Amino acid sequence: MKNKKISQSTKKHIRNEKAKIRREVQDVKKQEEMINKLCQKFFKKDENKRSI
């Protein structure tokens, strides 16, 4: 599987959102769930694009 490149600003946004989730949510399982949902939101968009 080929690694998808994402823009630097998107990486920064994901990193900031993950930090925000870790600060605000105390339950570790809930943190993992929310972080996985966040990542799926960004990586799902790239899967729909067609490779040329």
Gaussian input, Z-matrix of N, CA and C with variables (Angstrom, degrees):
# hf/3-21g

backbone

0 1
 N
 C     1     B1
 C     2     B2     1     A1
 N     3     B3     2     A2     1     D1
 C     4     B4     3     A3     2     D2
 C     5     B5     4     A4     3     D3
 N     6     B6     5     A5     4     D4
 C     7     B7     6     A6     5     D5
 C     8     B8     7     A7     6     D6
 N     9     B9     8     A8     7     D7
 C    10    B10     9     A9     8     D8
 C    11    B11    10    A10     9     D9
 N    12    B12    11    A11    10    D10
 C    13    B13    12    A12    11    D11
 C    14    B14    13    A13    12    D12
 N    15    B15    14    A14    13    D13
 C    16    B16    15    A15    14    D14
 C    17    B17    16    A16    15    D15
 N    18    B18    17    A17    16    D16
 C    19    B19    18    A18    17    D17
 C    20    B20    19    A19    18    D18
 N    21    B21    20    A20    19    D19
 C    22    B22    21    A21    20    D20
 C    23    B23    22    A22    21    D21
 N    24    B24    23    A23    22    D22
 C    25    B25    24    A24    23    D23
 C    26    B26    25    A25    24    D24
 N    27    B27    26    A26    25    D25
 C    28    B28    27    A27    26    D26
 C    29    B29    28    A28    27    D27
 N    30    B30    29    A29    28    D28
 C    31    B31    30    A30    29    D29
 C    32    B32    31    A31    30    D30
 N    33    B33    32    A32    31    D31
 C    34    B34    33    A33    32    D32
 C    35    B35    34    A34    33    D33
 N    36    B36    35    A35    34    D34
 C    37    B37    36    A36    35    D35
 C    38    B38    37    A37    36    D36
 N    39    B39    38    A38    37    D37
 C    40    B40    39    A39    38    D38
 C    41    B41    40    A40    39    D39
 N    42    B42    41    A41    40    D40
 C    43    B43    42    A42    41    D41
 C    44    B44    43    A43    42    D42
 N    45    B45    44    A44    43    D43
 C    46    B46    45    A45    44    D44
 C    47    B47    46    A46    45    D45
 N    48    B48    47    A47    46    D46
 C    49    B49    48    A48    47    D47
 C    50    B50    49    A49    48    D48
 N    51    B51    50    A50    49    D49
 C    52    B52    51    A51    50    D50
 C    53    B53    52    A52    51    D51
 N    54    B54    53    A53    52    D52
 C    55    B55    54    A54    53    D53
 C    56    B56    55    A55    54    D54
 N    57    B57    56    A56    55    D55
 C    58    B58    57    A57    56    D56
 C    59    B59    58    A58    57    D57
 N    60    B60    59    A59    58    D58
 C    61    B61    60    A60    59    D59
 C    62    B62    61    A61    60    D60
 N    63    B63    62    A62    61    D61
 C    64    B64    63    A63    62    D62
 C    65    B65    64    A64    63    D63
 N    66    B66    65    A65    64    D64
 C    67    B67    66    A66    65    D65
 C    68    B68    67    A67    66    D66
 N    69    B69    68    A68    67    D67
 C    70    B70    69    A69    68    D68
 C    71    B71    70    A70    69    D69
 N    72    B72    71    A71    70    D70
 C    73    B73    72    A72    71    D71
 C    74    B74    73    A73    72    D72
 N    75    B75    74    A74    73    D73
 C    76    B76    75    A75    74    D74
 C    77    B77    76    A76    75    D75
 N    78    B78    77    A77    76    D76
 C    79    B79    78    A78    77    D77
 C    80    B80    79    A79    78    D78
 N    81    B81    80    A80    79    D79
 C    82    B82    81    A81    80    D80
 C    83    B83    82    A82    81    D81
 N    84    B84    83    A83    82    D82
 C    85    B85    84    A84    83    D83
 C    86    B86    85    A85    84    D84
 N    87    B87    86    A86    85    D85
 C    88    B88    87    A87    86    D86
 C    89    B89    88    A88    87    D87
 N    90    B90    89    A89    88    D88
 C    91    B91    90    A90    89    D89
 C    92    B92    91    A91    90    D90
 N    93    B93    92    A92    91    D91
 C    94    B94    93    A93    92    D92
 C    95    B95    94    A94    93    D93
 N    96    B96    95    A95    94    D94
 C    97    B97    96    A96    95    D95
 C    98    B98    97    A97    96    D96
 N    99    B99    98    A98    97    D97
 C   100   B100    99    A99    98    D98
 C   101   B101   100   A100    99    D99
 N   102   B102   101   A101   100   D100
 C   103   B103   102   A102   101   D101
 C   104   B104   103   A103   102   D102
 N   105   B105   104   A104   103   D103
 C   106   B106   105   A105   104   D104
 C   107   B107   106   A106   105   D105
 N   108   B108   107   A107   106   D106
 C   109   B109   108   A108   107   D107
 C   110   B110   109   A109   108   D108
 N   111   B111   110   A110   109   D109
 C   112   B112   111   A111   110   D110
 C   113   B113   112   A112   111   D111
 N   114   B114   113   A113   112   D112
 C   115   B115   114   A114   113   D113
 C   116   B116   115   A115   114   D114
 N   117   B117   116   A116   115   D115
 C   118   B118   117   A117   116   D116
 C   119   B119   118   A118   117   D117
 N   120   B120   119   A119   118   D118
 C   121   B121   120   A120   119   D119
 C   122   B122   121   A121   120   D120
 N   123   B123   122   A122   121   D121
 C   124   B124   123   A123   122   D122
 C   125   B125   124   A124   123   D123
 N   126   B126   125   A125   124   D124
 C   127   B127   126   A126   125   D125
 C   128   B128   127   A127   126   D126
 N   129   B129   128   A128   127   D127
 C   130   B130   129   A129   128   D128
 C   131   B131   130   A130   129   D129
 N   132   B132   131   A131   130   D130
 C   133   B133   132   A132   131   D131
 C   134   B134   133   A133   132   D132
 N   135   B135   134   A134   133   D133
 C   136   B136   135   A135   134   D134
 C   137   B137   136   A136   135   D135
 N   138   B138   137   A137   136   D136
 C   139   B139   138   A138   137   D137
 C   140   B140   139   A139   138   D138
 N   141   B141   140   A140   139   D139
 C   142   B142   141   A141   140   D140
 C   143   B143   142   A142   141   D141
 N   144   B144   143   A143   142   D142
 C   145   B145   144   A144   143   D143
 C   146   B146   145   A145   144   D144
 N   147   B147   146   A146   145   D145
 C   148   B148   147   A147   146   D146
 C   149   B149   148   A148   147   D147
 N   150   B150   149   A149   148   D148
 C   151   B151   150   A150   149   D149
 C   152   B152   151   A151   150   D150
 N   153   B153   152   A152   151   D151
 C   154   B154   153   A153   152   D152
 C   155   B155   154   A154   153   D153

   B1=1.4516
   B2=1.5247
   B3=1.2932
   B4=1.4526
   B5=1.5346
   B6=1.3257
   B7=1.4665
   B8=1.5178
   B9=1.3002
   B10=1.4603
   B11=1.5182
   B12=1.3156
   B13=1.4589
   B14=1.5142
   B15=1.3063
   B16=1.4570
   B17=1.5198
   B18=1.3036
   B19=1.4630
   B20=1.5262
   B21=1.3012
   B22=1.4584
   B23=1.5289
   B24=1.3313
   B25=1.4701
   B26=1.5319
   B27=1.3313
   B28=1.4618
   B29=1.5201
   B30=1.3225
   B31=1.4656
   B32=1.5244
   B33=1.3262
   B34=1.4653
   B35=1.5332
   B36=1.3276
   B37=1.4602
   B38=1.5296
   B39=1.3340
   B40=1.4627
   B41=1.5213
   B42=1.3282
   B43=1.4622
   B44=1.5243
   B45=1.3385
   B46=1.4690
   B47=1.5193
   B48=1.3244
   B49=1.4577
   B50=1.5262
   B51=1.3393
   B52=1.4606
   B53=1.5297
   B54=1.3295
   B55=1.4633
   B56=1.5290
   B57=1.3285
   B58=1.4677
   B59=1.5306
   B60=1.3364
   B61=1.4662
   B62=1.5232
   B63=1.3189
   B64=1.4696
   B65=1.5223
   B66=1.3384
   B67=1.4660
   B68=1.5233
   B69=1.3281
   B70=1.4557
   B71=1.5304
   B72=1.3377
   B73=1.4639
   B74=1.5229
   B75=1.3155
   B76=1.4586
   B77=1.5265
   B78=1.3135
   B79=1.4649
   B80=1.5303
   B81=1.3400
   B82=1.4612
   B83=1.5343
   B84=1.3090
   B85=1.4719
   B86=1.5262
   B87=1.3071
   B88=1.4694
   B89=1.5378
   B90=1.3444
   B91=1.4676
   B92=1.5224
   B93=1.3357
   B94=1.4622
   B95=1.5211
   B96=1.3166
   B97=1.4639
   B98=1.5300
   B99=1.3181
   B100=1.4621
   B101=1.5310
   B102=1.3297
   B103=1.4634
   B104=1.5276
   B105=1.3406
   B106=1.4597
   B107=1.5246
   B108=1.3230
   B109=1.4605
   B110=1.5343
   B111=1.3286
   B112=1.4647
   B113=1.5272
   B114=1.3189
   B115=1.4677
   B116=1.5179
   B117=1.3180
   B118=1.4614
   B119=1.5243
   B120=1.3244
   B121=1.4539
   B122=1.5315
   B123=1.3256
   B124=1.4602
   B125=1.5195
   B126=1.3029
   B127=1.4530
   B128=1.5193
   B129=1.3123
   B130=1.4554
   B131=1.5232
   B132=1.3255
   B133=1.4568
   B134=1.5207
   B135=1.3413
   B136=1.4537
   B137=1.5218
   B138=1.3179
   B139=1.4556
   B140=1.5281
   B141=1.3286
   B142=1.4575
   B143=1.5328
   B144=1.3273
   B145=1.4563
   B146=1.5170
   B147=1.2816
   B148=1.4512
   B149=1.5152
   B150=1.3360
   B151=1.4490
   B152=1.5216
   B153=1.3023
   B154=1.4756
   B155=1.5135
   A1=109.11
   A2=115.30
   A3=121.59
   A4=110.27
   A5=115.68
   A6=119.28
   A7=109.38
   A8=116.45
   A9=122.21
   A10=108.69
   A11=115.83
   A12=119.81
   A13=108.61
   A14=114.93
   A15=119.83
   A16=107.43
   A17=116.13
   A18=120.47
   A19=111.43
   A20=114.59
   A21=121.44
   A22=110.93
   A23=116.41
   A24=119.29
   A25=111.13
   A26=116.90
   A27=120.30
   A28=110.34
   A29=117.05
   A30=120.87
   A31=110.86
   A32=115.79
   A33=121.21
   A34=110.79
   A35=116.00
   A36=120.25
   A37=110.63
   A38=116.67
   A39=120.72
   A40=110.47
   A41=117.03
   A42=121.33
   A43=110.87
   A44=117.06
   A45=120.91
   A46=111.98
   A47=117.06
   A48=120.62
   A49=111.42
   A50=117.07
   A51=120.14
   A52=110.34
   A53=116.76
   A54=120.69
   A55=110.74
   A56=115.89
   A57=120.82
   A58=110.61
   A59=116.77
   A60=121.44
   A61=109.84
   A62=116.97
   A63=120.32
   A64=112.11
   A65=117.15
   A66=120.52
   A67=111.91
   A68=116.57
   A69=120.84
   A70=114.33
   A71=117.90
   A72=121.36
   A73=109.09
   A74=116.24
   A75=120.74
   A76=113.02
   A77=117.31
   A78=121.89
   A79=109.92
   A80=117.41
   A81=123.04
   A82=111.29
   A83=117.23
   A84=120.02
   A85=111.02
   A86=116.66
   A87=121.15
   A88=109.59
   A89=117.05
   A90=121.15
   A91=110.59
   A92=116.52
   A93=121.23
   A94=111.08
   A95=116.12
   A96=121.35
   A97=110.86
   A98=116.55
   A99=120.80
   A100=111.25
   A101=117.37
   A102=121.23
   A103=110.36
   A104=117.12
   A105=120.30
   A106=111.16
   A107=116.75
   A108=120.79
   A109=110.35
   A110=116.24
   A111=121.25
   A112=110.74
   A113=116.66
   A114=121.01
   A115=111.16
   A116=117.47
   A117=120.72
   A118=111.29
   A119=115.66
   A120=120.14
   A121=111.09
   A122=117.06
   A123=120.28
   A124=112.71
   A125=118.08
   A126=120.00
   A127=112.19
   A128=118.40
   A129=121.68
   A130=110.25
   A131=117.57
   A132=121.68
   A133=111.16
   A134=117.29
   A135=121.50
   A136=111.89
   A137=119.01
   A138=121.91
   A139=111.47
   A140=117.08
   A141=120.77
   A142=112.31
   A143=117.50
   A144=120.71
   A145=109.96
   A146=115.24
   A147=121.05
   A148=111.02
   A149=117.50
   A150=121.88
   A151=109.84
   A152=115.78
   A153=119.79
   A154=109.13
   D1=134.56
   D2=-178.75
   D3=-82.17
   D4=136.27
   D5=178.20
   D6=-73.96
   D7=131.87
   D8=177.76
   D9=-86.36
   D10=133.38
   D11=176.33
   D12=-89.68
   D13=135.61
   D14=176.04
   D15=-119.69
   D16=153.94
   D17=-175.40
   D18=-67.16
   D19=157.56
   D20=-178.99
   D21=-61.64
   D22=-38.46
   D23=-179.53
   D24=-67.01
   D25=-34.90
   D26=177.52
   D27=-68.30
   D28=-41.99
   D29=176.43
   D30=-59.46
   D31=-42.29
   D32=179.84
   D33=-64.35
   D34=-42.03
   D35=179.59
   D36=-63.34
   D37=-45.24
   D38=179.17
   D39=-61.66
   D40=-43.70
   D41=179.71
   D42=-61.15
   D43=-43.46
   D44=179.61
   D45=-66.52
   D46=-40.57
   D47=178.83
   D48=-65.94
   D49=-39.40
   D50=177.97
   D51=-63.39
   D52=-41.20
   D53=178.43
   D54=-63.94
   D55=-40.56
   D56=178.79
   D57=-62.53
   D58=-43.27
   D59=178.79
   D60=-62.47
   D61=-44.04
   D62=-178.51
   D63=-65.72
   D64=-33.51
   D65=178.19
   D66=-71.54
   D67=-41.86
   D68=-170.43
   D69=-86.47
   D70=-30.60
   D71=-175.00
   D72=-105.58
   D73=124.75
   D74=-176.76
   D75=-86.79
   D76=-31.51
   D77=-177.75
   D78=-74.42
   D79=122.27
   D80=-174.65
   D81=-64.68
   D82=-41.51
   D83=-179.96
   D84=-65.23
   D85=-39.08
   D86=178.18
   D87=-66.87
   D88=-37.68
   D89=176.67
   D90=-59.69
   D91=-50.07
   D92=-179.14
   D93=-60.17
   D94=-40.79
   D95=179.65
   D96=-62.69
   D97=-45.85
   D98=-178.56
   D99=-68.42
   D100=-38.62
   D101=179.06
   D102=-66.73
   D103=-40.83
   D104=177.29
   D105=-62.89
   D106=-40.13
   D107=178.25
   D108=-64.11
   D109=-40.19
   D110=178.39
   D111=-62.20
   D112=-46.34
   D113=-179.40
   D114=-65.69
   D115=-39.74
   D116=178.53
   D117=-61.50
   D118=-35.57
   D119=-179.70
   D120=-62.09
   D121=-39.62
   D122=-178.23
   D123=-83.14
   D124=-38.76
   D125=-175.50
   D126=-83.12
   D127=-19.47
   D128=177.70
   D129=-68.79
   D130=-35.40
   D131=179.98
   D132=-61.89
   D133=-40.49
   D134=-177.04
   D135=-71.07
   D136=-27.94
   D137=-178.47
   D138=-69.24
   D139=-26.88
   D140=-177.95
   D141=-77.12
   D142=-17.00
   D143=179.96
   D144=-74.58
   D145=144.61
   D146=-177.58
   D147=-90.63
   D148=133.65
   D149=176.92
   D150=-79.23
   D151=139.35
   D152=178.82
   D153=-108.71

